[in-house]
Amino acid sequence: MSIDSIDIAPFAARRARVMEHMGSGLAVIPTAAEHLRNRDSHYPYRADSYFHYLTGFDEPDAVLLLIAGAHPQSILFCRTKDADKEIWDGFRWGPEAACERFGFDAAQPIERFDVQFAELLADQPSLWFSLGYDAIWDARIAGALNEVRAQARNGKQTPAQVNDIRMTLDAMRLIKDHSEIAIMRRAASISADAHRRAMCATRPGRHEYEIEAELLHEFRRRGCQATAYSSIVAGGANACILHYIGNDRILRDGDLLLIDAGGELDGYASDITRSFPVNGRFSGAQADVYRLVLDAQIAAIAAIKPGVSFLDPHEAALKVLAQGMLDLRLLQGSLDGVIESEAYKRFYMHRTSHWLGRDVHDAGAYKRGETWQILQPGMLLTVEPGCYIRAADDVPAAFHDIGVRIEDDALVTADGCEIITHEAPKSIRDIEALMQEAEND
């Protein structure tokens, strides 16, 4: 995200909502740490999703404190300005400028955090922190609590309860605001164009990684800062490996290519899967399986609307897939029997949807006890049925090693859903026409 383009209003509004929900107490939300890749080289840095959701602040070595109560306050702890280090590693905001630009009530150097935190923690009725996710931070929090306990003779008290701040943030992150939806629409459009580019570049004899390079080129060319996850570019039998990321095989004439890839823009993920023939023409068996998966996706999309269960789209897709497996003689028996026995899991072993947002498998509960989450406007979920047919003696030879998944991103609206990834071709006719046009150019 460009420094000049940051709109701080959504971040400030989220902080205010969190403190209102807390009622009183102190919340601690640290960002992610930097990690060495090898020797003195780091992995590309990405801020923690929860921290960035509340701050818009991209630098490492930063912590957000939220103090709820009669006088709510947000405090950022971050790196100080350092002209020498900026020569080597680039711009730093520093506490004063960060406070002004990102709309915090106060900001201090990160070196002061432990002392200031212990002082601010004393006499707070509750501490809001996510224990168990980071051992280093768990130890820092324990150290501060012990420091306050050591002052008991001076009348200082530790918080009476500790609450998981992520539970509050997970519920908030399930419903996207207008600024989030705008970013995700753009990320989806960029990723759809990347899939179009990959289709146009695919030919027998090329390597999977060559097609992956086309995706990466389009992501960065259009402004995505990273991939949302490791791209899957799986030709032939590799498409039957759900999380295949080797991407090093030669693409063969007559095979299908499954691409599951999405760009990350300003901290938000897109997630698209398309399956298409390496040579630009679906064979009979490939077309049969593809139409089955597409029909299942259409059924799932039709089921997405406010007030229905998160599970409803999956069940709609599953009925279509199971009946199709029977029709193609991949399975035998009745529809109810195949579903009840879960025999379909041989060829379809995952759920149809997951939440999408700052993380590709985004925050938010799917189920509470026996009750599935009810869909509401502003939720964003994937719709990704598939059919993966490994070669076996009891499988017709024409279907051997055919793996198909079709995935789009659905925004729940007031009266249904909007497919924000619609620009990526997915009908057989559109795919074949695009690839034929590219071959003729």
Secondary structure, 3 states (H helix, E strand, C coil): CCHHHCCCHHHHHHHHHHHHHHCCEEEEEECCCCCEEECCEECCCCCCHHHHHHHCCCCCCCEEEEEECCCCEEEEEECCCCHHHHHHHCCCCHHHHHHHHHCCCEEEEHHHHHHHHHHHHCCCCEEECCCCCCHHHHHHHHHHHHHHHCCHHHCCCCCCEEECHHHHHHHHHHCCCHHHHHHHHHHHHHHHHHHHHHHHHCCCCCEHHHHHHHHHHHHHHCCCCEECCCCEEEEHHHHHCCCCCCCCCECCCCCEEEEEECEEECCEECCEEEEEECCCCCCHHHHHHHHHHHHHHHHHHHCCCCCCECCHHHHHHHHHHHHHHHHCCCCCCCHHHHHHHCHHHHCCCCCCCCECCCCCCCCCCCEECCEECECCCCCEEEECCEEEECCCCCCCHHHCCEEEECEEEEEECCCCEEECCCCCCCCHHHHHHHHHHHHHC
